[in-house]
Amino acid sequence: MARERRAANYELLRIVAMVMVVVMHFLARSEQMLALDEPFGSVRLAGSALEALCLVAVNVYVLISGYFGVRGRFRVGKAAGLLGQIWFYALVIWAVLTLAGVDTEASRLGIYGLIQYLFPIETEHYWFATSYFMLYLLTPVLNAAVKNMPKKRLQVTLGCLFILFCGIKSVSPVVFAFDKYGYDLAWFVCVYLLAAYLGLYGWDFFEKRGWLIYGGSALLSLGINVTMWALSRRSDGFRYYFTVPFHYNFILCIAGAVGLFYGFSRIHIKEGAGAALIRRLGGLCFGIYLLHEHIDLRFRWYGWIKGVINPGNKEGMLFFLWELICCLAILFAAGIFIDWIRSMLFAGGVRLLGGTRLFKKIKELDEE
């Protein structure tokens, strides 16, 4: 049976979400956001505004998976391909850097560092990839649960989960040991179940106001962040809540993600070369994340790129924007190109080994 063609507008959203991820990592590496112990400045304010706009990216990625995943099926081949993709970047980048004489975790820590390349899921070499991969393994169970639950019971379940993982922490002035800020599998499960619900039943309130909710959520998050920054100058009691608006499981972050998702649902992309290109890029953009967040690169790429494009370490809004644009362009182009090569290698490997017992068994499982 031929697979259903992926919707180009949602593939465009996937690309936009990856751009947002790179922007957030650029802001973290360049340290150009409002900081509690740093003076207020226009560049830092601009950085925090960008962070507020981009923070929905991770939730959006999971929403896309859940929205379409609930109507799809689990495939062993896809799980194996995702794991192979993660392994490819973890091992190949380490090997290239080692050959180039660049210091790596393995060269610093020996066998304890090498384990992070050999077991990228178990060691959380990439925290997002680990949670995303584990989430995909759980999709048969999650999909079966959602499809076999009455709508009302599913609503109650979602309500309880979001109160526990999102609602209480969003208003609490103190941190809970239970709260992982959305950087974990448990939060991904919550978002996936929400997306599955939306895929089955929709939500009129968000469907009609997607862009407004996304923009409003980002603006409110920024406003809370700036307000907490100002209040923290008077009392240390506000220091924790200063960070809360930029947690993935903050209520405005998930609301903004759903809003952006529905905003893109109203974008129509005409079929043709443009739509085909978007689908192709959407399928390759995960490589951008796996490249620049590799354990041996995540704290280096910004310094390397800045050393070339701004060797004088000049400051100001224009240089901030120049660095941002260059980092985006370089990482995006490199990530897409490398993942295209990776996809060609994987396709060749499938053709070469397609007749083996292992590959035949995987194919049988996917066709059951």
For each residue, the residues with C-beta under 8 A, 3 or more apart:
1:
2:
3:
4:
5: 279
6: 10 11 68 279 282
7: 10 11
8: 11 12 269 271 274 275 278 279
9: 12 13 264 265 267 268 269
10: 6 7 13 14 64 67 68 264 265
11: 6 7 8 14 15 278 279 281 282 283
12: 8 9 15 16 264 267 269 278 282
13: 9 10 16 17 60 64 260 261 264
14: 10 11 17 18 61 64 282 285
15: 11 12 18 19 278 281 282 285
16: 12 13 19 20 264
17: 13 14 20 21 56 57 58 60 61 64
18: 14 15 21 22 57 285 286 288 289 332
19: 15 16 22 23 328 332
20: 16 17 23 24 53 54 55 56 57 60
21: 17 18 24 25 54 57 58 288 289
22: 18 19 25 26 288 292 327 328 331 332
23: 19 20 26 27 50 51 54 324 328
24: 20 21 27 28 51 54 55 57
25: 21 22 28 29 292 293 298
26: 22 23 29 30 302 323 324 327 328
27: 23 24 30 31 32 33 47 50 51
28: 24 25 31 33
29: 25 26 299 301 302 303
30: 26 27 47 302 306 320 323
31: 27 28 35
32: 27 43 44 46 47 320
33: 27 28 44 47 48 51
34: 38 40 44 45 47 48 225 226 229
35: 31 38 44
36: 229 232 239 242
37:
38: 34 35 41 44
39:
40: 34 44 45 229
41: 38 44 45
42: 45 46 317
43: 32 46 47 315 316 317 320
44: 32 33 34 35 38 40 41 47 48
45: 34 40 41 42 48 49 226
46: 32 42 43 49 50 317 320
47: 27 30 32 33 34 43 44 50 51 320
48: 33 34 44 45 51 52 222 225 226
49: 45 46 52 53 222
50: 23 27 46 47 53 54
51: 23 24 27 33 47 48 54 55 246
52: 48 49 55 218 219 221 222 225 245 246
53: 20 49 50 218
54: 20 21 23 24 50 51 57
55: 20 24 51 52 58 218 221 246 248 253 256
56: 17 20 59 60 214 217 218 253 256 257 260
57: 17 18 20 21 24 54 60 61
58: 17 21 55 61 62 128 182 248
59: 56 62 63 182 191 248 253 254 257
60: 13 17 20 56 57 63 64 257 260 261
61: 14 17 57 58 64 65 132
62: 58 59 65 66 132 135 188 191 192 195
63: 59 60 66 67 191 194 195 198 257 258 261
64: 10 13 14 17 60 61 67 68 195 261
65: 61 62 68 69 132 135 136 139 192 195
66: 62 63 69 70 191 192 193 194 195 196 198 199
67: 10 63 64 70 195 196 198 199 261
68: 6 10 64 65 71 72 199
69: 65 66 72 139 143 192 195 196 199
70: 66 67 142 143 146 147 195 196 199 200
71: 68 199
72: 68 69
73:
74: 78 79 136 139 140 143
75: 78 79 366
76: 79 80 362 365 366
77: 80 81 362 363 365 366
78: 74 75 81 82 136
79: 74 75 76 82 83 133 136 137
80: 76 77 83 84 362
81: 77 78 84 85 346
82: 78 79 85 86 132 133 136
83: 79 80 86 87 121 133
84: 80 81 87 88 346
85: 81 82 88 89 286 287 290 339 342 346
86: 82 83 89 90 120 121 125 126 129 133 290
87: 83 84 90 91 120
88: 84 85 91 92 290 342 346
89: 85 86 92 93 287 290 291 294 342
90: 86 87 93 94 116 117 120 125 126 290 294 295
91: 87 88 94 95 117 118
92: 88 89 95 96
93: 89 90 96 97 291 294 296 297
94: 90 91 97 98 104 105 106 117 294 296
95: 91 92 98 99
96: 92 93 99 100
97: 93 94 100 102 104 296
98: 94 95 101 102 104 106 107
99: 95 96
100: 96 97
101: 98
102: 97 98 296
103: 107 108
104: 94 97 98 107 108 113 296
105: 94 108 109 113 114 116 117 295 296
106: 94 98 109 110 113 114 116 117
107: 98 103 104 113
108: 103 104 105 113
109: 105 106 112 113 114
110: 106 113 114
111: 114 115
112: 109 115
113: 104 105 106 107 108 109 110 116 117
114: 105 106 109 110 111 117 118
115: 111 112 118 119 123
116: 90 105 106 113 119 120 123 125 295
117: 90 91 94 105 106 113 114 120 125
118: 91 114 115
119: 115 116 122 123 125
120: 86 87 90 116 117 123 124 125 126 129 130
121: 83 86 124 125 129 130 133 134
122: 119
123: 115 116 119 120
124: 120 121 127 130
125: 86 90 116 117 119 120 121 129 130 294 295
126: 86 90 120 129 130 289 290 293 294
127: 124 130 131 183
128: 58 131 132 289 293
129: 86 120 121 125 126 132 133 289 290
130: 120 121 124 125 126 127 133 134 185
131: 127 128 134 135 183 184 185 188
132: 61 62 65 82 128 129 135 136 188
133: 79 82 83 86 121 129 130 136 137
134: 121 130 131 137 138 185 188
135: 62 65 131 132 138 139 185 188 189 192
136: 65 74 78 79 82 132 133 139
137: 79 133 134
138: 134 135 141 142 189
139: 65 69 74 135 136 142 143 192
140: 74 143 144
141: 138 144 145
142: 70 138 139 145 146 189 192 193 196
143: 69 70 74 139 140 146 147 196
144: 140 141 147 148
145: 141 142 148 149
146: 70 142 143 149 154 193 196 197 200
147: 70 143 144 200
148: 144 145
149: 145 146 153 154 157
150: 153 154
151: 154 155 200 201
152: 155 156
153: 149 150 156 157
154: 146 149 150 151 157 158 193 197
155: 151 152 158 159 197
156: 152 153 159 160
157: 149 153 154 160 161 193
158: 154 155 161 162 190 193 194 197
159: 155 156 162 163
160: 156 157 163 164
161: 157 158 164 165 190 193
162: 158 159 165 166 167 190 194 254
163: 159 160 166 167 168
164: 160 161 167 168
165: 161 162 169 186 187 190 249
166: 162 163 169 170 190 249 250 251 254
167: 162 163 164 170 171 251
168: 163 164 171 172 176
169: 165 166 172 176 179 244 247 249 250
170: 166 167 244 249 250 251 252
171: 167 168
172: 168 169 175 176
173: 237 240 241
174: 240
175: 172 179 240
176: 168 169 172 179
177:
178:
179: 169 175 176 249
180: 183 184 186 187 249
181: 247 248 249
182: 58 59 187 247 248 249 250 253
183: 127 131 180 187 248
184: 131 180 187 188
185: 130 131 134 135 188 189
186: 165 180 189 190
187: 165 180 182 183 184 190 191 248 249
188: 62 131 132 134 135 184 185 191 192
189: 135 138 142 185 186 192 193
190: 158 161 162 165 166 186 187 193 194 249
191: 59 62 63 66 187 188 194 195 254 257
192: 62 65 66 69 135 139 142 188 189 195 196
193: 66 142 146 154 157 158 161 189 190 196 197
194: 63 66 158 162 190 191 197 198 254 258
195: 62 63 64 65 66 67 69 70 191 192 198 199
196: 66 67 69 70 142 143 146 192 193 199 200
197: 146 154 155 158 193 194 200 201 203
198: 63 66 67 194 195 201 202 203 206 258 261
199: 66 67 68 69 70 71 195 196
200: 70 146 147 151 196 197
201: 151 197 198
202: 198 207
203: 197 198 206 207 258 262
204: 207 208
205: 208 209
206: 198 203 209 210 213 258 259 262
207: 202 203 204 210 262 265
208: 204 205
209: 205 206 212 213 259
210: 206 207 213 214 258 259 260 261 262 263 264 265 266
211: 214 215 259 260 263
212: 209 215 216 259
213: 206 209 210 216 217 255 256 258 259 262
214: 56 210 211 217 218 256 257 259 260 263
215: 211 212 218 219 259
216: 212 213 219 220 259
217: 56 213 214 220 221 252 253 255 256 259
218: 52 53 55 56 214 215 221 222 252 256
219: 52 215 216 222 223
220: 216 217 223 224 245 252
221: 52 55 217 218 224 225 245 246 250 252 253 256
222: 48 49 52 218 219 225 226 245
223: 219 220 226 227
224: 220 221 227 228 241 244 245 252
225: 34 48 52 221 222 228 229 242 245 246
226: 34 45 48 222 223 229 230
227: 223 224 230 231
228: 224 225 231 232 238 239 241 242 244 245
229: 34 36 40 225 226 232 233 242
230: 226 227 233 234
231: 227 228 234 235 238
232: 36 228 229 235 236 238 239 242
233: 229 230
234: 230 231 238
235: 231 232 238
236: 232 239
237: 173
238: 228 231 232 234 235 241 242
239: 36 228 232 236 242
240: 173 174 175 243 244
241: 173 224 228 238 244
242: 36 225 228 229 232 238 239
243: 240 246 247
244: 169 170 224 228 240 241 247 250
245: 52 220 221 222 224 225 228 250 252 253
246: 51 52 55 221 225 243 250 253
247: 169 181 182 243 244 250 253
248: 55 58 59 181 182 183 187 253 254
249: 165 166 169 170 179 180 181 182 187 190 253 254
250: 166 169 170 182 221 244 245 246 247 253 254
251: 166 167 170 254 255
252: 170 217 218 220 221 224 245 255 256
253: 55 56 59 182 217 221 245 246 247 248 249 250 256 257
254: 59 162 166 191 194 248 249 250 251 257 258
255: 213 217 251 252 258 259
256: 55 56 213 214 217 218 221 252 253 259 260
257: 56 59 60 63 191 214 253 254 260 261
258: 63 194 198 203 206 210 213 254 255 261 262
259: 206 209 210 211 212 213 214 215 216 217 255 256 262 263
260: 13 56 60 210 211 214 256 257 263 264
261: 13 60 63 64 67 198 210 257 258 264 265
262: 203 206 207 210 213 258 259 265 266
263: 210 211 214 259 260 266 267
264: 9 10 12 13 16 210 260 261 267
265: 9 10 207 210 261 262
266: 210 262 263
267: 9 12 263 264
268: 9
269: 8 9 12 274 275 278
270: 274 275
271: 8 275
272: 275 276
273: 276 277
274: 8 269 270 277 278
275: 8 269 270 271 272 278 279
276: 272 273 279 280
277: 273 274 280 281
278: 8 11 12 15 269 274 275 281 282
279: 5 6 8 11 275 276 282 283
280: 276 277 283 284
281: 11 15 277 278 284 285 336
282: 6 11 12 14 15 278 279 285
283: 11 279 280 343
284: 280 281 287 335 336 339 340 343
285: 14 15 18 281 282 288 289 332 335 336 339
286: 18 85 289 290 339
287: 85 89 284 290 291 335 336 338 339 342
288: 18 21 22 285 291 292 331 332 334 335 336 339
289: 18 21 126 128 129 285 286 292 293 335
290: 85 86 88 89 90 126 129 286 287 293 294 335 339
291: 89 93 287 288 294 297 331 334 335 338 339
292: 22 25 288 289 297 298 301 331 335
293: 25 126 128 289 290 297 298
294: 89 90 93 94 125 126 290 291 297 298
295: 90 105 116 125 298
296: 93 94 97 102 104 105 300
297: 93 291 292 293 294 300 301
298: 25 292 293 294 295 301
299: 29 302 303
300: 296 297 303 304
301: 29 292 297 298 304 305 327 331
302: 26 29 30 299 305 306 327
303: 29 299 300 306 307
304: 300 301 307 308
305: 301 302 308 309 323 326 327 330
306: 30 302 303 309 310 311 313 323
307: 303 304 310 311
308: 304 305 311
309: 305 306 322 323 326
310: 306 307 313 314 319 322 323
311: 306 307 308
312:
313: 306 310
314: 310 319
315: 43 319 320
316: 43 319 320
317: 42 43 46 320 321
318: 321 322
319: 310 314 315 316 322 323
320: 30 32 43 46 47 315 316 317 323 324
321: 317 318 324 325
322: 309 310 318 319 325 326
323: 26 30 305 306 309 310 319 320 326 327
324: 23 26 320 321 327 328
325: 321 322 328 329
326: 305 309 322 323 329 330
327: 22 26 301 302 305 323 324 330 331
328: 19 22 23 26 324 325 331 332
329: 325 326 332 333
330: 305 326 327 333 334
331: 22 288 291 292 301 327 328 334 335
332: 18 19 22 285 288 328 329 335 336
333: 329 330 336 337
334: 288 291 330 331 337 338
335: 284 285 287 288 289 290 291 292 331 332 338 339
336: 281 284 285 287 288 332 333 339 340
337: 333 334 340 341
338: 287 291 334 335 341 342
339: 85 284 285 286 287 288 290 291 335 336 342 343
340: 284 336 337 343 344
341: 337 338 344 345
342: 85 88 89 287 338 339 345 346
343: 283 284 339 340 346 347
344: 340 341 347 348
345: 341 342 348 349
346: 81 84 85 88 342 343 349 350
347: 343 344 350 351
348: 344 345 351 352
349: 345 346 352 353
350: 346 347 353 354 359
351: 347 348 354
352: 348 349
353: 349 350 356 358 359
354: 350 351 359 360
355: 359 360
356: 353 359 360
357: 360 361
358: 353 361 362
359: 350 353 354 355 356 362 363
360: 354 355 356 357 363 364
361: 357 358 364 365
362: 76 77 80 358 359 365 366
363: 77 359 360 366 367
364: 360 361 367 368
365: 76 77 361 362 368
366: 75 76 77 362 363
367: 363 364
368: 364 365
